[in-house]
Amino acid sequence: MGYQNAMDALQLRMPRKIPRTEYSASGHWPLIRRVTGMEVTEKSGGEDKRRAVAAFEKAWDFGFTWQTLTYTPDLTGPRTTMGHAAYAEGGTDFDSRVFCPFTDTAQVLAYDPYEANGARDKAALTAAYDRHYDESAAARPGQVSLTGIYITMVSGLLEIFGWAMLLEALGEDPDGFGAVADRYAGWIAQYFEALADSKAPVVMIHDDIVWTSGPFANPAWYRKYVFPNYERLFEPLRRAGKIILYTSDGNYGAFVDDVAACGVSGFVMEPATDMAYIARKYGRTHAFVGNADCRILTFGSKADIRREVERCMNIGRDCPGFFMAVGNHIPSNVPVENALYYNEVYEELAYRY
């Protein structure tokens, strides 16, 4: 049911059951054990984990699993290491390494992504996207398969420079840093052109362009240097007929209209972004995914959780492309009973008729 509901929603055909996805729940091993009855932990072998995750996602009727292929390792030149807080069960993802190879803004403003990272072979990139898509389809035959790009513009620049040097260069010389952004867009375009040639009908494009509080730079800077590049980058995807799902963390409400104008097919968002606005303005023409708040699942009562699911369902129910999801993940610290109750309420409310 997950695949058909999801594809109907992505094509704006109003499925009877509102489809869903979740983020990080497929690494919440205590939850997976409860749902599947399979004895799996963080320390289990890879094949045991894969079987348990597949069973969990089938039980929870995922329409798709969020994923991209092009990520930080594709930035083969100098880049910043920002460390990582403990997030996964047992803190296995904790990383204390912090290092920036750029010592002043002059180095940032002179950055040449082709010189740093080199040119790419288009056919090889397309083949990699096709393999990723095929592997996803084989691992999750009941879901819509995705591939895509994580380091689109701002996220790529952040991975290279880190927050401190990015903000310093942007504040010191907005147009100079805009020129860096333009050069970066010219480099990442290799990936978008290859992705357009891939077999995947649905692609995920990620770019964290804001903070939780909203834009971190003057909106005029985004409109001069980010969104015109989006239009150019997305053009080959549109020309190829791809369904383009766009994700940004934080509150990108100030830029929803800008993103829509760049030709995306759907919006993926955290609770900070106003999903009601997206539903009112784009609910008949675009898909959208979200946006329950995991803080309510973590700290709220059953009544709080029900109200949060009802809020999302009331926003999306009459929109053909709506997907239910906890917008800011279901990590391992969410109590299992709360996650189970969330799913119970979703199943209760998911049917339109």
C-alpha positions in Angstrom: 0.0 0.0 0.0 2.9 2.4 0.8 4.2 2.6 -2.8 0.9 3.2 -4.5 -0.3 5.7 -1.9 3.0 7.6 -2.1 3.1 7.7 -5.9 -0.6 8.8 -6.0 0.2 11.6 -3.6 3.3 12.7 -5.5 1.2 12.8 -8.7 -1.5 14.7 -6.8 -4.1 11.9 -7.2 -5.5 12.1 -3.6 -5.0 8.5 -2.2 -7.6 7.2 0.2 -5.0 6.7 2.8 -2.7 9.6 3.6 0.8 8.2 3.1 3.7 8.7 5.5 7.4 8.6 6.1 9.6 9.0 9.1 13.2 10.0 9.8 15.5 8.3 12.2 12.8 5.9 13.4 14.6 3.2 11.3 17.5 3.5 13.7 15.4 3.5 16.9 16.2 -0.1 17.8 14.0 -0.4 20.9 11.0 0.8 18.8 11.9 -1.6 16.0 12.1 -4.5 18.5 8.6 -3.7 19.8 7.0 -3.3 16.4 8.6 -6.3 14.7 9.4 -8.7 17.5 12.9 -9.1 16.1 15.8 -9.1 18.6 17.9 -6.4 17.0 20.2 -3.8 18.6 22.8 -1.2 17.5 25.4 -4.0 17.8 23.6 -6.5 15.5 25.0 -7.5 12.2 24.2 -5.6 9.0 21.9 -8.2 7.5 19.9 -8.6 10.8 19.5 -4.8 10.9 18.4 -4.6 7.2 15.8 -7.3 7.8 14.5 -5.6 10.9 14.3 -2.2 9.3 12.5 -3.6 6.3 10.0 -5.3 8.6 9.5 -2.1 10.6 9.1 0.2 7.6 6.5 -2.3 6.1 4.6 -2.4 9.4 4.6 1.4 9.6 3.6 1.6 5.9 6.4 4.0 4.7 5.6 5.5 1.3 9.3 6.4 0.9 12.5 6.6 2.9 14.3 9.9 2.8 17.7 9.5 1.1 20.3 11.1 -1.2 23.5 9.9 -2.7 25.6 13.0 -3.3 26.9 14.1 0.1 30.0 15.4 1.9 32.4 12.7 0.5 31.9 14.1 -2.9 33.7 17.3 -1.7 37.2 15.8 -2.2 39.1 19.0 -1.6 39.8 20.9 1.6 36.8 21.1 3.8 35.9 21.7 7.5 35.2 19.1 10.1 32.6 20.3 12.5 32.2 17.3 14.7 28.9 15.6 15.6 26.8 15.5 18.8 25.6 12.2 20.2 22.3 11.4 18.4 22.1 7.7 17.6 21.4 5.1 20.3 24.4 4.7 22.5 26.0 7.9 21.1 27.7 5.9 18.3 27.7 8.9 16.0 29.5 11.2 18.4 32.6 12.9 16.8 34.7 15.4 18.7 36.9 16.3 15.7 36.8 20.0 14.7 39.1 21.4 12.1 38.9 24.2 9.5 41.5 24.4 6.7 40.7 28.0 6.0 42.4 30.5 8.2 41.1 33.8 6.8 38.3 35.2 4.6 40.7 35.8 1.7 41.1 32.1 1.3 37.3 31.6 1.4 36.6 34.3 -1.2 39.3 32.9 -3.5 37.9 29.3 -3.3 37.6 27.6 -6.7 35.5 24.4 -6.4 36.8 23.0 -9.7 40.4 23.5 -8.6 39.6 22.0 -5.1 37.4 19.1 -6.2 37.9 18.5 -9.9 35.6 17.8 -12.8 33.3 14.7 -12.8 32.5 12.2 -15.5 28.8 12.6 -16.2 28.2 9.0 -17.3 29.9 7.7 -14.2 27.7 10.0 -12.0 24.5 8.9 -13.7 25.5 5.2 -13.3 26.0 5.8 -9.6 22.6 7.4 -9.3 21.1 4.5 -11.1 22.8 2.0 -8.8 21.6 3.9 -5.8 18.1 3.9 -7.1 18.2 0.2 -7.9 19.6 -0.7 -4.5 16.9 1.4 -2.8 14.2 -0.3 -4.9 15.6 -3.8 -4.1 15.8 -3.0 -0.3 12.4 -1.4 -0.1 10.2 -2.8 -2.8 7.0 -1.5 -1.2 8.2 2.1 -1.3 8.9 4.8 -3.8 12.6 4.8 -4.3 14.7 8.0 -4.2 18.1 9.2 -5.0 19.4 12.8 -4.9 21.7 15.5 -3.8 22.4 16.7 -0.2 25.1 19.4 -0.8 23.0 21.6 -3.2 24.2 25.1 -2.4 24.2 26.4 1.1 24.8 23.0 2.6 27.7 22.4 0.3 29.3 25.8 1.2 28.7 25.0 4.9 30.4 21.6 4.6 33.4 23.3 3.0 33.9 26.4 5.2 32.0 25.7 8.4 29.8 28.2 10.1 32.5 30.5 11.4 34.3 31.2 8.2 31.1 31.1 6.1 29.5 33.8 8.2 32.6 35.9 8.5 33.2 35.9 4.7 29.5 36.5 4.0 29.4 39.4 6.5 32.7 40.9 5.3 31.9 40.7 1.5 28.4 39.6 0.6 29.0 39.9 -3.1 32.4 38.3 -3.0 30.9 35.4 -1.1 28.1 35.4 -3.6 30.7 34.9 -6.4 31.9 31.9 -4.4 28.3 30.6 -4.3 28.0 31.1 -8.1 31.2 29.2 -8.7 30.0 26.4 -6.4 26.7 26.2 -8.3 28.7 25.8 -11.5 30.6 22.9 -10.0 27.6 21.1 -8.5 25.7 21.5 -11.8 27.6 18.4 -13.0 25.7 16.3 -10.5 22.3 17.8 -11.4 22.9 17.2 -15.1 23.8 13.6 -14.3 20.9 13.1 -12.0 18.5 14.4 -14.7 19.8 11.5 -16.9 19.2 8.9 -14.2 16.3 6.4 -14.1 14.9 7.8 -10.8 11.5 9.4 -11.4 11.5 11.0 -7.9 14.6 12.9 -6.6 15.4 14.5 -3.3 17.2 17.8 -3.3 18.4 19.0 0.1 19.8 22.4 1.2 19.7 23.8 4.7 19.3 27.4 3.8 18.1 28.7 7.2 18.3 28.4 11.0 15.4 27.4 13.2 14.8 31.2 13.7 14.8 31.8 9.9 17.3 33.2 7.4 20.9 33.7 8.7 21.7 36.3 5.9 19.8 39.2 4.3 17.0 37.7 2.2 18.2 39.8 -0.7 21.4 37.8 -0.7 19.5 34.6 -1.1 17.4 36.1 -3.9 20.6 37.3 -5.7 22.8 34.3 -5.3 20.9 31.2 -4.2 17.5 31.0 -5.9 18.7 32.0 -9.4 21.2 29.2 -9.1 18.4 26.9 -8.0 16.5 27.7 -11.2 19.5 26.8 -13.3 20.3 23.6 -11.3 16.7 22.4 -11.3 16.1 23.1 -15.0 17.6 19.8 -16.3 15.5 17.9 -13.7 12.3 19.6 -14.8 13.2 19.0 -18.4 13.6 15.3 -17.7 10.2 15.2 -16.0 11.5 14.4 -12.5 9.3 14.9 -9.4 11.6 17.2 -7.3 11.2 17.0 -3.5 13.0 19.8 -1.7 14.1 19.7 1.9 15.5 22.3 4.2 15.8 22.1 8.0 14.9 25.1 10.1 12.3 27.7 9.3 12.3 28.4 5.5 8.9 30.0 5.6 10.3 33.3 4.3 11.4 31.5 1.2 8.7 29.0 0.4 7.5 31.2 -2.5 11.0 31.5 -3.8 11.6 27.8 -3.7 8.3 27.1 -5.4 9.2 29.5 -8.2 12.3 27.5 -8.8 10.2 24.5 -10.0 10.1 22.0 -7.1 7.3 19.5 -7.0 7.1 19.2 -3.2 8.3 20.5 0.2 9.8 18.6 3.1 10.0 20.6 6.3 10.6 20.6 10.0 7.9 21.9 12.5 9.5 25.4 12.4 8.2 26.0 8.8 4.5 27.0 8.6 2.9 24.0 6.9 -0.5 25.6 7.0 0.8 28.3 4.6 2.1 25.7 2.2 -1.2 23.9 2.3 -3.2 27.1 1.7 -1.1 28.3 -1.2 0.4 25.1 -2.8 -1.8 22.3 -1.4 -3.5 21.7 -4.8 -0.4 21.9 -6.9 2.5 20.5 -4.8 3.2 17.6 -2.5 4.3 18.4 1.1 5.7 16.3 3.9 5.4 16.9 7.6 5.5 18.2 10.1 4.7 16.9 13.6 7.1 18.0 16.4 9.2 15.2 18.0 9.5 17.3 21.2 5.8 16.5 21.7 6.5 12.8 21.2 9.4 13.0 23.6 7.9 15.1 26.4 4.2 15.3 25.8 1.2 13.3 27.1 -1.0 11.1 24.9 -3.4 14.0 24.7 -0.6 16.2 23.4 0.5 13.6 20.8 -3.1 13.2 19.6 -3.5 17.0 19.2 -0.3 17.2 17.3 -1.3 14.5 14.8 -4.7 16.1 14.5 -3.1 19.4 13.7 -1.1 18.0 10.9 -4.0 15.9 9.5 -6.4 18.8 9.6 -3.9 20.9 7.6 -3.2 18.2 5.0 -6.3 16.1 4.7 -7.8 18.0 1.8 -4.5 18.3 -0.1 -3.8 15.5 -2.5 -0.1 15.5 -2.1 0.1 15.5 1.7 2.4 13.0 3.6 2.4 12.6 7.4 5.8 12.6 9.1 7.4 13.8 12.3 9.3 16.7 10.8 12.3 16.7 13.1 12.8 12.9 13.4 12.0 10.1 15.8 15.4 9.6 17.4 16.3 7.0 20.0 15.4 9.2 23.0 11.7 9.3 22.0 9.9 6.9 24.5 8.8 3.8 22.7 5.2 4.0 24.1 4.9 7.5 22.8 6.1 6.5 19.4 3.7 3.6 19.3 0.8 5.9 20.3 1.7 8.4 17.6 1.5 5.6 15.0 -1.8 4.4 16.5 -3.3 7.9 16.1 -1.8 8.2 12.6 -3.5 4.9 11.5 -6.7 6.0 13.1 -6.8 9.3 11.2 -5.0 8.4 8.0 -8.1 7.4 5.9 -9.9 10.1 4.0 -13.0 8.0 3.4 
